[in-house]
Amino acid sequence: MSFFGRKAASSVAEERLKLILVQDRSLLPPAQFERLKEDIINILSNYFEINKSEINLTIERENRKTILEAIVPVLSVKRDK
Amino acid sequence: MGRTIVVTAGKGGVGKTTVTANIGASLAKMGKSVVVVDMDIGLRNLDVVMGLENRVVYNIMDISEEKCKINQALVRDKHLTSLFLLPASQVHTKDDIDVDKIVEIISTIESSVDYVVLDSPAGIEKGFESAAAPAKEALIVVTPDVSSVRDADRVIGLLESKGVSAISLIVNRYDLNLVEKKKMLDYNSIVEILGVDLIGIIPEDKAIIDSTNRGEILVSNASGSPAAKAFENVAKRIEGENVPLSDFTQARGMFWFLRRER
């Protein structure tokens, strides 16, 4: 922070860059991303009762590696009858 | 068998051509045989930066179209006897490029020199692709601003997908004074964000404007200037020498500009 309470330009640039790159690096277009999410829900639903509203799916690039992370709250396991 | 390095950036105007000329000249000063290739078909400029525009007869498209031999198109530098320019065509467009032919030409040249340095055009289209195709190594030129770093990130991703894995970063036009006032991005942030190895930091240096206007390569014309020293250090690091980035990590205070990068 500088004298007038404004953030340093270099910090603003860094924060903006990081946000821009999160978007740029997410490799799937939004529509395809939604389809992927649906597919994952459908497959998992064969085995688990899941809380669909709390699924968190992210694709990130870190250190030049792409990581797909899915956090899926499982309510219960479905048993074969 | 030599090494083929592409100098690229994504964004235009960040100094690819200046970096190509100066790294090529620095390697030649170290006794290496070097061919610098202008891959900006239709918008050539490396000849002008090197002051060789009046000596250009043939170009890389003439070789590709079998109108001349490779040796006929090479232009020797005015000062350095082991530095050669292979000019781009000014009358063709990127659509005229035959990528396979270019790869073949560069590989022929590579087999008889120490280094081939390819000056890539801006953008990520065919011009960039044909500049990257013959290279196994890449130097990414970035200036400390959001647009340039963003474009560099995209280009690094594309190079990796094409199998160019030896990618190093040159931070160009770095103004330590502005960085210390926290007005300009710090090189550490850029390196961390992009996740590739840093091979050099080139300080903002008015001597570059003077040299370019005269058609002289900075490292030949003003070898004592801060940017020239930095370019020569990059060349040494390319050659495998361990040259520390001392100046930019330790310099502090009002007289930083008096210090010399070693």
Contacts between the chains, C-beta under 8 A, distances in Angstrom:
chain1	res1	chain2	res2	distance
A	2	B	182	7.8
A	8	B	182	3.5
A	8	B	183	7.3
A	9	B	182	6.7
A	9	B	183	4.8
A	9	B	184	7.5
A	10	B	179	7.0
A	10	B	182	4.6
A	10	B	183	6.3
A	10	B	184	5.9
A	10	B	185	5.4
A	10	B	186	6.3
A	10	B	189	7.6
A	11	B	182	6.9
A	13	B	145	7.1
A	13	B	146	5.3
A	13	B	185	5.2
A	14	B	185	6.4
A	14	B	189	5.0
A	14	B	193	7.6
A	16	B	146	5.6
A	17	B	146	5.2
A	17	B	149	5.6
A	17	B	150	6.6
A	17	B	185	7.8
A	17	B	193	6.0
A	18	B	193	6.7
A	20	B	146	7.0
A	20	B	150	5.6
A	21	B	150	6.7
A	21	B	153	5.6
A	21	B	193	6.7
A	24	B	150	6.7
A	24	B	153	6.5
A	24	B	154	6.6
A	25	B	153	7.3
A	25	B	157	7.7
A	61	B	157	7.8
A	62	B	195	7.7
A	63	B	195	4.8
A	64	B	156	7.3
A	64	B	160	6.7
A	64	B	195	4.8
A	64	B	196	7.4
